[in-house]
Amino acid sequence: MPVGAMLPVPKGIVPVGYLELDGSVKSIATYPDLAAYLGTTFNKGDEGAGNFRLPDSRGEFLRGWDHGRGVDAGRVIGSYQLDALQNMTGTIDGNLDIKTSTGVFALGNNVGVPSSANATTGYHSANFDASRVARTSTETRPRNLAVMWCIKAWSAPVNQGQIDVAALAAELEKMKSAVPVGALMPFPAGVVPPGYLEADGSLFLDALYPDLAAYLKKTYNLAGDAVGSTRLPDTRGEFLRGWDHGRGVDAGRAIGSFQAEEIKEHMHYMGAKYAGGSGTSVAATVQLGFSGQPDTNSKTAGVEALNGDALGGAENRPRNLAVMWCIKAWNTPVNQGTIDVAALAPLALQATEVDQGTARIATQALTDAGADDATIVTPKKLRWGFSIMKGQNGCIAFPSWLGGLVIQWMTSNTGQISAGSAETVTAPWPMAFPNACWHAIGSTGQSSNGNGFATCRIDGAFTNSVTSSTFAHITGWVSRKIFAIGN
């Protein structure tokens, strides 16, 4: 999710990487990316050097920025708008008795309203009180759910441990799906971030944004739209409302459908009083925004018409904050601050001696073959097959990628051998050769007679043992040494 995106949170806990949109002042040095995005849009002039101000969404509804549509003309993105009620007017026309009505007034009964020209009693005022039939408050608002709006301030890494290079590609896919294609996101500045399009009702080519086209499925297309094109929803100047989806609060609505403004149905009672006297000088009046007009004919004075004063605006609306609604169109790496995610794209390519990138972990077969130059060898595979035994009798088994070469040595003393005689023995190797003993060499060393005049012959070298014969030219014992190589 890019820095500057707004997110509703249903609890009073600010997620990591976000700030509550509470109109507070923040340091540019602390949040440089957010400061660069918001600029001075919401500054009041008292922030001080090196600071910027967040928008204040507390208690506000978000409304799509008009951006030239004409539904909410004249608004600057990020500007506040007070609540307003669409203008209502009505007229009651009559002489002594009220006989017709329009607008917010309906005819009631005529009890206490005599029609006699000489009557002096009856109703004399009309009170307009919407609270008698409708829910009222100090503002005009739709039904709503209270949430805390937060703004993305910086990208907080969740796992600060080691990076599993083998899982990097899969992790990038997870990052791309954090905000799925088709999601609507509000932005408090008029800058469309990478990967998004303003939801302004325009057409785009399916080939340019295939994932978004597949998601929208021509839902907002109009008759005559070009083949191979998809129309975006138009959120400019609109409030977003949760789809009813069977709840029954806003029944009959299809998702993506538009709904005009409307005031809740209600009714009011109007009473009138005949005023005694004659001539045109007497004018009856009624209270709370309605004025009486005298009868100008030469007859008993009375109220002929009551007109509602023009109050309100051209629409019913709650107080709100203008934002730009954007739709996720494609997945793109963006700059998240200290880590340039865009720079990770070349790292997903095959690594070489010159360029960093990703590479597969080599199998043992690839490691042993030594011909592949596009995989990484782990220490375990490098050591596979290696062993060493240190001592007078010992061996070294090289790892399999070096051919599994095995070198062994043995030293032992013969018994007393008479001159011209031999001693033949079979002894086990320090370790068995896994495959074969290629060659073994025997020699003699120290002897009991001091001159060591003896020879050693290898009679047979096998995977598990070796048979040798030692010949003495002078009676005595002799040190026998054997060296062998195999795999």
C-alpha positions as CSV (number, residue, x, y, z in Angstrom):
1,M,0.0,0.0,0.0
2,P,1.6,3.3,-1.0
3,V,2.4,6.1,1.4
4,G,-0.5,8.5,1.5
5,A,-3.3,5.9,1.2
6,M,-6.1,6.2,3.7
7,L,-7.4,3.1,5.5
8,P,-10.4,2.7,7.8
9,V,-9.8,0.8,11.0
10,P,-12.7,-0.5,13.1
11,K,-10.8,-0.3,16.4
12,G,-9.1,2.6,18.2
13,I,-5.6,1.0,17.6
14,V,-3.4,2.6,14.9
15,P,-1.6,-0.2,12.9
16,V,2.1,-0.2,12.4
17,G,3.2,2.1,9.6
18,Y,0.1,4.4,9.9
19,L,-0.9,7.6,11.7
20,E,-4.4,8.6,12.8
21,L,-5.8,11.4,10.6
22,D,-6.4,13.7,13.5
23,G,-5.1,17.0,12.1
24,S,-2.0,16.9,14.2
25,V,1.4,18.3,13.3
26,K,4.2,15.9,12.4
27,S,8.0,16.3,11.7
28,I,9.1,16.2,8.0
29,A,12.3,14.5,9.1
30,T,10.3,11.7,10.8
31,Y,7.9,11.0,7.9
32,P,9.7,12.3,4.8
33,D,7.7,10.3,2.3
34,L,4.3,11.3,3.7
35,A,5.5,14.9,4.0
36,A,6.5,14.9,0.3
37,Y,3.1,13.5,-0.7
38,L,0.9,15.8,1.4
39,G,3.0,18.9,1.0
40,T,1.4,21.9,2.7
41,T,-2.2,21.0,1.6
42,F,-3.5,20.9,5.2
43,N,-1.1,23.4,6.8
44,K,-2.7,26.3,8.7
45,G,0.4,28.4,9.0
46,D,1.3,27.6,12.7
47,E,3.1,24.3,12.2
48,G,6.6,25.7,12.5
49,A,9.6,25.0,10.3
50,G,10.3,21.4,9.4
51,N,6.7,20.3,10.1
52,F,3.5,19.5,8.2
53,R,-0.1,18.9,9.2
54,L,-2.2,15.8,8.7
55,P,-5.8,16.1,7.5
56,D,-8.5,15.8,10.2
57,S,-11.0,13.0,9.3
58,R,-12.4,12.7,12.9
59,G,-16.2,12.8,12.6
60,E,-16.1,13.4,8.9
61,F,-17.6,11.4,5.9
62,L,-15.3,11.0,2.9
63,R,-16.6,12.3,-0.4
64,G,-15.2,11.6,-3.8
65,W,-13.4,14.7,-5.2
66,D,-15.5,16.2,-8.0
67,H,-12.5,16.7,-10.3
68,G,-14.5,18.3,-13.1
69,R,-17.6,16.1,-13.0
70,G,-20.0,18.9,-11.8
71,V,-21.7,17.0,-9.0
72,D,-19.9,18.9,-6.3
73,A,-18.4,21.7,-8.3
74,G,-15.9,24.2,-7.0
75,R,-14.3,21.9,-4.3
76,V,-10.6,21.6,-3.9
77,I,-9.3,18.2,-2.9
78,G,-8.8,18.1,0.8
79,S,-11.3,20.8,1.5
80,Y,-13.9,20.5,4.2
81,Q,-17.6,21.0,3.7
82,L,-20.3,21.6,6.3
83,D,-23.5,19.6,6.4
84,A,-26.5,21.0,4.4
85,L,-30.1,20.2,3.7
86,Q,-31.5,20.3,0.2
87,N,-33.9,23.3,-0.2
88,M,-37.6,22.6,0.4
89,T,-40.4,25.0,-0.4
90,G,-44.2,24.7,-0.2
91,T,-47.4,26.8,-0.5
92,I,-50.8,26.6,1.2
93,D,-53.4,28.6,-0.7
94,G,-56.8,29.5,0.7
95,N,-59.1,32.3,1.8
96,L,-61.0,31.5,5.1
97,D,-60.3,27.8,4.8
98,I,-57.1,26.1,3.7
99,K,-58.1,24.3,0.5
100,T,-54.9,23.2,-1.2
101,S,-51.3,22.4,-0.2
102,T,-48.0,21.3,-1.8
103,G,-44.5,20.5,-0.8
104,V,-43.9,19.5,2.8
105,F,-47.5,20.3,3.9
106,A,-50.5,18.0,3.6
107,L,-54.1,18.9,4.3
108,G,-55.4,17.9,7.7
109,N,-58.8,18.1,9.3
110,N,-60.7,21.4,9.8
111,V,-61.6,20.9,13.4
112,G,-61.5,24.3,15.1
113,V,-61.2,26.2,11.8
114,P,-64.6,27.7,11.1
115,S,-65.5,29.0,7.7
116,S,-67.7,31.8,8.9
117,A,-66.6,35.3,7.9
118,N,-67.4,36.5,11.4
119,A,-65.4,33.8,13.2
120,T,-62.9,34.9,15.7
121,T,-61.5,31.7,16.9
122,G,-59.3,29.0,15.4
123,Y,-55.7,28.1,14.6
124,H,-53.5,31.0,13.9
125,S,-50.0,29.5,13.5
126,A,-48.1,26.8,11.6
127,N,-45.1,25.1,13.1
128,F,-42.7,23.2,11.0
129,D,-41.0,20.6,13.2
130,A,-39.4,17.6,11.4
131,S,-38.6,15.9,14.7
132,R,-42.3,15.0,15.0
133,V,-41.9,12.3,12.3
134,A,-38.2,11.9,11.6
135,R,-34.9,11.5,13.5
136,T,-33.3,14.8,13.9
137,S,-29.9,16.1,15.2
138,T,-27.5,19.0,14.9
139,E,-26.4,17.8,11.4
140,T,-27.8,16.1,8.3
141,R,-26.2,12.6,7.9
142,P,-26.8,9.1,6.5
143,R,-26.7,6.0,8.6
144,N,-23.1,5.1,9.3
145,L,-20.5,3.1,11.1
146,A,-17.8,4.9,13.2
147,V,-14.3,4.0,12.1
148,M,-10.9,5.5,12.7
149,W,-9.3,6.7,9.4
150,C,-5.5,6.3,9.3
151,I,-3.0,7.3,6.6
152,K,0.0,5.2,5.5
153,A,3.0,7.1,6.8
154,W,5.9,4.7,6.3
155,S,6.5,1.1,5.4
156,A,7.2,-1.0,8.5
157,P,8.9,-4.3,7.9
158,V,7.1,-7.1,9.8
159,N,10.0,-9.6,9.8
160,Q,13.3,-8.0,10.6
161,G,15.3,-11.2,10.5
162,Q,17.2,-12.9,7.7
163,I,16.0,-13.0,4.2
164,D,15.3,-16.4,2.6
165,V,16.5,-15.7,-0.9
166,A,14.8,-18.8,-2.2
167,A,11.4,-17.5,-1.1
168,L,12.0,-13.9,-2.4
169,A,9.9,-14.4,-5.5
170,A,7.0,-15.8,-3.6
171,E,7.2,-13.0,-1.0
172,L,7.1,-10.4,-3.8
173,E,3.8,-12.0,-5.0
174,K,2.4,-11.7,-1.5
175,M,3.4,-8.0,-1.4
176,K,1.7,-7.3,-4.7
177,S,-1.5,-8.9,-3.4
178,A,-1.6,-6.8,-0.2
179,V,-3.9,-4.4,-2.1
180,P,-5.7,-6.5,-4.7
181,V,-6.5,-5.2,-8.2
182,G,-10.0,-3.5,-8.1
183,A,-9.8,-2.2,-4.6
184,L,-10.9,1.5,-4.1
185,M,-8.6,3.6,-2.0
186,P,-9.1,7.2,-0.9
187,F,-6.3,9.7,-1.3
188,P,-6.3,13.2,0.4
189,A,-4.2,14.8,-2.4
190,G,-4.9,15.0,-6.1
191,V,-1.9,12.8,-7.1
192,V,-2.7,9.4,-8.5
193,P,0.0,7.0,-7.1
194,P,1.7,4.3,-9.2
195,G,-0.5,1.3,-9.8
196,Y,-3.8,3.2,-9.5
197,L,-6.2,5.0,-11.7
198,E,-8.6,7.8,-10.6
199,A,-12.2,6.3,-10.5
200,D,-13.6,9.0,-12.8
201,G,-15.8,7.0,-15.2
202,S,-13.3,7.0,-18.0
203,L,-12.6,4.2,-20.5
204,F,-9.4,2.2,-20.6
205,L,-8.2,-0.5,-23.0
206,D,-8.5,-4.0,-21.7
207,A,-5.1,-4.9,-23.1
208,L,-3.5,-2.1,-21.0
209,Y,-5.0,-3.3,-17.7
210,P,-6.1,-6.9,-18.2
211,D,-6.4,-7.8,-14.5
212,L,-8.7,-4.7,-13.8
213,A,-10.8,-5.4,-16.9
214,A,-11.3,-9.0,-15.8
215,Y,-12.3,-7.8,-12.3
216,L,-14.8,-5.1,-13.4
217,K,-16.4,-7.3,-16.1
218,K,-18.0,-4.3,-18.0
219,T,-20.2,-3.5,-15.0
220,Y,-20.0,0.2,-15.6
221,N,-19.9,0.2,-19.4
222,L,-22.4,2.3,-21.3
223,A,-24.1,1.6,-24.6
224,G,-21.8,2.5,-27.4
225,D,-18.5,1.9,-25.5
226,A,-15.8,0.6,-27.7
227,V,-15.2,-3.2,-27.9
228,G,-12.1,-4.2,-25.9
229,S,-12.6,-1.3,-23.5
230,T,-13.8,-1.1,-19.9
231,R,-15.3,1.8,-18.1
232,L,-14.3,2.8,-14.6
233,P,-16.8,3.6,-11.9
234,D,-17.3,7.3,-11.4
235,T,-16.8,8.2,-7.7
236,R,-16.4,12.0,-8.3
237,G,-18.7,13.9,-5.9
238,E,-20.2,10.7,-4.5
239,F,-20.4,9.1,-1.1
240,L,-19.7,5.4,-1.0
241,R,-22.3,3.2,0.7
242,G,-21.9,-0.4,1.8
243,W,-23.7,-2.8,-0.5
244,D,-26.9,-4.1,1.2
245,H,-26.2,-7.7,0.1
246,G,-29.3,-9.2,1.7
247,R,-29.3,-7.1,4.9
248,G,-32.5,-5.2,4.1
249,V,-31.3,-1.7,5.0
250,D,-30.9,-0.6,1.3
251,A,-32.8,-3.5,-0.4
252,G,-33.0,-3.9,-4.2
253,R,-29.6,-2.3,-4.9
254,A,-27.2,-3.9,-7.3
255,I,-23.5,-3.4,-6.4
256,G,-22.1,-0.5,-8.4
257,S,-25.5,1.1,-8.9
258,F,-25.9,4.9,-8.4
259,Q,-28.5,6.4,-6.0
260,A,-29.7,10.0,-6.1
261,E,-30.0,12.1,-3.0
262,E,-33.2,11.9,-1.0
263,I,-34.8,13.1,2.2
264,K,-36.6,10.7,4.5
265,E,-40.4,10.7,3.9
266,H,-42.3,12.7,6.5
267,M,-45.4,14.8,7.0
268,H,-46.6,17.9,8.9
269,Y,-49.8,19.3,10.2
270,M,-50.9,22.9,9.4
271,G,-53.6,24.8,11.2
272,A,-54.9,28.3,10.5
273,K,-56.9,31.0,12.3
274,Y,-59.4,33.5,10.9
275,A,-58.6,37.0,12.1
276,G,-61.5,39.3,12.8
277,G,-62.0,42.6,11.1
278,S,-62.1,43.9,7.5
279,G,-60.0,45.6,4.9
280,T,-56.5,45.0,3.7
281,S,-54.5,46.3,6.6
282,V,-54.6,43.2,8.7
283,A,-52.0,40.6,7.9
284,A,-52.0,37.3,9.8
285,T,-48.6,35.8,10.4
286,V,-47.4,32.3,11.3
287,Q,-44.2,31.3,13.1
288,L,-40.9,29.5,12.3
289,G,-40.2,30.6,8.8
290,F,-43.6,31.0,7.3
291,S,-45.2,34.3,6.4
292,G,-48.8,35.2,5.9
293,Q,-50.0,37.2,2.9
294,P,-53.2,39.3,3.3
295,D,-56.2,39.1,1.1
296,T,-56.2,42.2,-1.1
297,N,-59.9,42.1,-1.9
298,S,-62.5,44.1,0.0
299,K,-63.5,41.4,2.4
300,T,-62.7,40.2,5.8
301,A,-58.9,39.8,6.3
302,G,-57.4,36.3,6.4
303,V,-54.4,34.3,5.5
304,E,-54.5,33.5,1.8
305,A,-51.0,31.9,1.2
306,L,-48.2,30.6,3.4
307,N,-44.8,30.2,1.7
308,G,-41.8,28.3,3.2
309,D,-38.6,30.3,3.3
310,A,-35.8,29.1,1.0
311,L,-33.2,27.5,3.3
312,G,-30.5,24.9,2.5
313,G,-28.5,24.0,-0.6
314,A,-29.0,22.0,-3.8
315,E,-28.5,18.6,-2.1
316,N,-28.8,16.7,1.1
317,R,-25.4,15.9,2.5
318,P,-23.5,15.3,5.7
319,R,-20.4,17.3,6.6
320,N,-17.5,15.8,4.7
321,L,-13.9,15.9,3.4
322,A,-13.2,15.8,-0.3
323,V,-10.8,13.0,-1.3
324,M,-9.8,11.4,-4.6
325,W,-11.0,7.8,-4.9
326,C,-8.6,5.7,-6.9
327,I,-8.9,2.1,-8.1
328,K,-6.0,-0.4,-8.0
329,A,-5.3,-1.1,-11.7
330,W,-2.0,-3.1,-11.7
331,N,0.7,-4.2,-9.3
332,T,3.8,-2.1,-9.4
333,P,6.8,-1.8,-7.1
334,V,6.9,1.6,-5.4
335,N,9.4,3.5,-3.2
336,Q,8.7,2.6,0.4
337,G,11.3,4.9,1.9
338,T,14.6,3.5,2.9
339,I,14.1,0.4,0.7
340,D,13.6,0.9,-3.0
341,V,11.3,-1.9,-3.9
342,A,11.6,-1.0,-7.5
343,A,15.2,-2.0,-7.3
344,L,14.2,-5.5,-6.3
345,A,12.8,-6.2,-9.8
346,P,16.3,-6.8,-11.4
347,L,17.2,-8.9,-8.3
348,A,14.4,-11.3,-9.3
349,L,16.4,-12.1,-12.5
350,Q,19.0,-14.9,-12.7
351,A,22.1,-14.0,-10.7
352,T,25.5,-13.9,-12.5
353,E,29.0,-13.2,-11.4
354,V,28.4,-9.5,-12.3
355,D,24.7,-9.0,-11.4
356,Q,22.9,-9.8,-8.2
357,G,19.7,-11.8,-8.6
358,T,18.1,-15.0,-7.6
359,A,19.2,-18.6,-8.2
360,R,18.0,-22.1,-7.4
361,I,19.5,-24.3,-4.8
362,A,21.6,-27.0,-6.5
363,T,20.7,-30.6,-6.1
364,Q,23.4,-33.1,-5.0
365,A,23.5,-34.4,-8.6
366,L,24.2,-30.9,-9.9
367,T,26.8,-30.3,-7.2
368,D,28.6,-33.5,-8.0
369,A,28.5,-32.9,-11.7
370,G,30.0,-29.5,-11.4
371,A,28.7,-28.4,-14.8
372,D,25.8,-26.1,-13.8
373,D,26.6,-22.4,-13.4
374,A,23.1,-21.1,-12.5
375,T,22.6,-22.6,-9.1
376,I,23.8,-22.1,-5.5
377,V,25.5,-24.9,-3.5
378,T,24.8,-25.1,0.2
379,P,27.4,-26.1,2.8
380,K,25.6,-29.4,3.4
381,K,26.0,-30.4,-0.2
382,L,29.6,-29.2,-0.3
383,R,30.4,-31.5,2.6
384,W,28.3,-34.4,1.5
385,G,30.4,-37.6,1.6
386,F,33.4,-36.0,3.4
387,S,34.9,-37.6,6.5
388,I,38.3,-37.9,8.1
389,M,39.9,-40.2,10.6
390,K,43.1,-39.0,12.2
391,G,45.7,-41.3,13.7
392,Q,48.3,-44.0,13.0
393,N,45.6,-45.8,11.1
394,G,43.3,-43.3,9.4
395,C,41.6,-42.1,6.2
396,I,40.2,-39.1,4.4
397,A,37.1,-39.4,2.3
398,F,36.7,-36.3,0.0
399,P,33.2,-34.9,-0.7
400,S,31.2,-36.4,-3.5
401,W,31.6,-33.3,-5.7
402,L,35.4,-34.1,-5.8
403,G,34.6,-37.6,-7.0
404,G,34.3,-39.2,-3.6
405,L,38.1,-39.9,-3.5
406,V,39.2,-42.0,-0.5
407,I,42.7,-42.2,0.9
408,Q,43.7,-44.6,3.7
409,W,46.8,-45.5,5.6
410,M,47.7,-48.3,8.0
411,T,50.8,-49.1,10.2
412,S,51.4,-52.3,12.2
413,N,54.2,-54.5,13.5
414,T,54.8,-58.0,12.4
415,G,55.6,-60.8,14.7
416,Q,59.1,-62.5,14.8
417,I,59.9,-63.5,11.3
418,S,62.9,-65.9,10.6
419,A,65.4,-64.9,7.9
420,G,64.1,-65.9,4.5
421,S,60.5,-66.3,5.8
422,A,57.3,-64.2,5.4
423,E,54.3,-63.3,7.4
424,T,50.9,-62.9,5.6
425,V,48.0,-61.1,7.2
426,T,44.6,-59.8,6.3
427,A,43.5,-56.6,8.0
428,P,40.4,-54.4,7.8
429,W,40.6,-50.9,6.4
430,P,40.0,-48.0,8.8
431,M,36.8,-47.4,6.7
432,A,35.3,-49.5,3.9
433,F,35.8,-48.2,0.4
434,P,32.3,-47.3,-0.8
435,N,33.0,-48.6,-4.3
436,A,36.5,-50.0,-4.8
437,C,40.1,-49.9,-3.8
438,W,42.0,-48.8,-6.8
439,H,45.6,-49.2,-5.6
440,A,47.5,-50.2,-2.4
441,I,51.3,-49.9,-1.7
442,G,53.1,-51.7,1.1
443,S,56.5,-50.7,2.6
444,T,58.5,-51.5,5.8
445,G,60.0,-49.3,8.4
446,Q,61.6,-49.8,11.7
447,S,62.7,-53.4,12.6
448,S,64.0,-55.2,15.7
449,N,67.4,-55.9,14.1
450,G,68.1,-52.3,13.5
451,N,68.7,-52.3,9.7
452,G,65.1,-52.8,8.6
453,F,66.1,-55.1,5.8
454,A,62.6,-56.4,4.8
455,T,60.0,-56.0,2.1
456,C,56.1,-55.8,2.0
457,R,54.0,-57.1,-0.8
458,I,50.3,-56.5,-1.3
459,D,48.5,-59.7,-2.2
460,G,45.0,-58.4,-2.5
461,A,43.2,-55.1,-1.9
462,F,39.5,-55.2,-1.4
463,T,36.7,-52.7,-0.3
464,N,36.7,-53.9,3.3
465,S,40.2,-55.3,3.9
466,V,43.8,-55.8,2.5
467,T,46.0,-58.9,2.5
468,S,49.8,-58.4,2.6
469,S,53.0,-60.5,3.0
470,T,56.1,-59.2,4.7
471,F,59.5,-60.9,3.9
472,A,62.4,-60.7,6.4
473,H,66.0,-61.1,5.2
474,I,67.2,-61.1,8.8
475,T,65.4,-62.7,11.7
476,G,63.3,-60.2,13.7
477,W,60.1,-58.2,13.6
478,V,59.4,-55.3,11.3
479,S,57.1,-52.3,11.0
480,R,54.6,-52.7,8.1
481,K,53.0,-49.7,6.4
482,I,50.2,-49.7,3.8
483,F,48.9,-46.8,1.7
484,A,45.8,-47.1,-0.5
485,I,43.6,-45.0,-2.7
486,G,40.1,-45.6,-4.0
487,N,36.5,-44.3,-3.9
